[in-house]
Amino acid sequence: MSENIREIVLDTLLTLEREEEFSNRLIKAVLDKYDYLSFQEKSFIKRVAEGTIERQIELDYYLNHISSVPVRKMKPLIRCLLRMSAYQILYMNAIPDSAACNEACKLADKRKFHNLKGFVNAVLRKLTTEKEALPLPDREKEPALFLSVKYSMPEWLVERWLFEYGSHITETLLEGLLQIHQVSLRFSMKLSEEEREKYLSAITEQKRAEGQNTVIRQSAYLPYVYTVDNIDGIETLPGFSEGVFTVQDVSSALAVEAAGISAGDFVVDVCAAPGGKSLLAAERAGRVLARDVSEAKCAMIEENIERMKADNVTVQVYDATRQDGGLTEQADVVLLDVPCSGLGVIGKKRDIKYRVSEESLAEITALQRRIVENSWQYVKKGGILLYSTCTINRAENEDMVQWILDNFPFRAEPVWEYLPKRLLAERKRVCSLLANAGSDAVKQYLSGEVQEACVQLLPGYMEADGFFFARLRRS
């Protein structure tokens, strides 16, 4: 790979260093900008940028072990350059160590850091000679720090999960969050199985002709959801422009399934962008009202609605923290996918874990409560509130459900009849493990009707993002 390709990665990391954009959006924008590059070059940019972000805590730990200058005191460009080069040395066997070192030195020189070129070279050369014996923290003496470095997760988050889940489940969860997260395609339910297979074959053939070894697998849970490895240019795939499929993780689709939507139902999706749940609900319901807080978010929903030809969906800009009296007791189903910490989708939004804090978690739960307070009345008496988040955080999930039940006229309702047997079996196994792990406070959550209404999807145990949903019926 050329120095120029590495410079694109370096500039991407520098932008993220300034927290001007989230990594998933920025990397997509960069790949779109350089769409003229070959598939191999774009794959390199994506892998090094995402991998460097994902492994940042581990990379910094090793660089601090080797370097005479702590990572936090380095110039931003040198810090990013060393991180991305260290990632190549430690995790990309196809890249010669000498190439990673030499190209880093060239970039330092090109970007006017002539006097630090020798420092960059010395650090990376030392890393190449010591990489087989790099030390980790003592697992017995500092278990949280050990897991933090090994899986590049902030130590305070590891401590929280150790308290809630115990050591075995926490480590499996951390492993799951580091696994490759494929693109998920959710096909229209109007298609027959034969029609789906026709489009899947066309996608595979197109990508093979472009030199991509694309692998497509049907979801373990829902027959109309497929995961795709080694793919770019979703918008150019056969069937995309015709509205045959949309990008939606199976976890999001399972939440809609749990709502038990029937033909003729009026569904309100309170925080709908980018519209995946609204679109799936529309294929089952009579009509759907999809709302979100800004014109930009609603434009995203409308674009997907138009492409998927969902003419029974209405989109409105509306702030969910304000109550709309005109909707009181109008909805058969309210989908309440509230803003959250996003800890369940770290594998796709890799910099979330560095931006979240204990203070921000408290702020987000306060926002969630305001949205619940101003949205619950939209549910008809006897209707369904489907609460969901894309996080792994009890305060935003089970605690929030209990708060809803304590303060508003809802009762927990079992979700079992709406979900696939395989998922239920996996959840039962996780609950069994949880019964012997974590804190006493968490164990109390494993009994009673509240747990019957709740599903926490855990990476490493389920083939899905970290996601939570609960089915509640208005009394």
Secondary structure, DSSP 8 states (H G I E B T S, - for coil): --HHHHHHHHHHHHHHHTTSS-HHHHHHHHHHHTTTS-HHHHHHHHHHHHHHHHTHHHHHHHHHHH-SS-GGGS-HHHHHHHHHHHHHHHH-TTS-HHHHHHHHHHHHHHTT-GGGHHHHHHHHHHHHHHGGG-----TTT-HHHHHHHHTT--HHHHHHHHHHH-HHHHHHHHHHHTS---EEEEE-TTS-HHHHHHHHHHHHHHHHHTT---EEEE-SS-TTEEEEES---GGGSTTTTTTSEEE--HHHHHHHHHHT--TT-EEEETT-TT-HHHHHHHTTSSEEEEEESSHHHHHHHHHHHHHHT-TTEEEEE--TTS--GGGTT-EEEEEEE-----GGGTTTSTTHHHH--HHHHHHHHHHHHHHHHHHGGGEEEEEEEEEEES---TTTTHHHHHHHHHHSSEEE---GGGS-HHHHHHHHHHHHHHTTSS-HHHHHTTSSHHHHHEEEE-BTTBSS-SEEEEEEEE-
